[in-house]
Amino acid sequence: MIAKRRLPFLFFAWLVLLFSTDGLAQKQGPIETSASFQRIQRAPESVFTLFRQAGMQPVNRTLTPVQKEKVRHAFERLPPVHQRILNRHLQSISFMDNMPNTALTSLLDSDGGTNRFNITFRASLLEETISEWASGKENTCFEPTANTTYRVRVEGGNLDAIVYVLMHEATHIVDAVMNITPHPAETQSVVEPTPFTKGLWHKMNVPDDKYLDTLLEKTRFRSGKLMPIRQAPAVYQTLSKTPFPSLYAMAAWSEDIAELATIYHLTSQLNQPFYVVVTKDQVELVRFEPMKSKLVKQRFKQLMIFYTNEKSSSVR
């Protein structure tokens, strides 16, 4: 999720904080020359204020040497373009306890025309695997029901969850720098599409008509509401008929690029599994494996820009 000054959209991965903001800019010093993974600092005060206003009590977390190693490994697994752009544009990374969402990318006040960003992570993420974290997030889409025999889980391998979440948040920064998706001033503006959004998105948070579906429009990241878990099989069957790689990808085109890039990288470059399984009475009913979808595969060519080792004129 990304919060941007003058680009006012903010999708929190937590139900009661689904809102937009434009007030996260904060004056910062020069970007450090240290490696990106070493730029661990206290989060900007604007981030603390945002969470306090939402009723939380965020606390800065000081990482242990073992946790710092997890962060280093996650940065080293990023694609080449992500690494180059973060080296130039990442002001700092921060870790908090008592924050409501998994991570937040903030555009900071910029000097000299170079946009600078902070990424703040929920610190407990460092103690979860991708499978554990993704399963927990996916289950926030459905009402917890006593005595139900339905289960939803994500198989995403055993790498640290920070690997997935860093890739997702770093893609927001890459998108902001390279303009992979449009960045209109108003969420409801109809603007000229980019190659990434053309034919898929009508507005920033409205899919193209051919991918609007009454069932998917009721899901949490489209409506803000939870669904009965008994509807999970139908939800993933319907999602499999779209070019979107996850339910969260349908929240906005910014989340679409971040989810598509992350799941592609996880599966094709890091050789990890990624699929959602819905079971009833321990019997598999539906398996949603986005990277095997023909519609999703048609989008892979747009991701190759992230894997060039040569500096492109579009990478600033």
Secondary structure, 3 states (H helix, E strand, C coil): CEEECCECCCECCCHHHECCCCCCCCCCCCCCCCCHHHCECCCCHHHHHHHHHCCCCCEECCCCHHHHHHHHHHHHCCCHHHHHHHHHHEEEEEEEECCCCCEEEEEECCCCCCCEEEEEEEHHHHHCEHHHHHHHHHHCCEECCCCCCEEEEEECCCCEHHHHHHHHHHHHHHHHHHCCCCCCCCCCCCCCCCCCCCCCEEECCEECHHHCCCCHHHCHHHHCCCEEHHHHHHHHHHHCCCCCCCCHHHCCHHHHHHHHHHHHHHHHHCCCCCEEEEEECCEEEEEECHHHCHHHHCCHHHHHHHHCCCCCCCCC
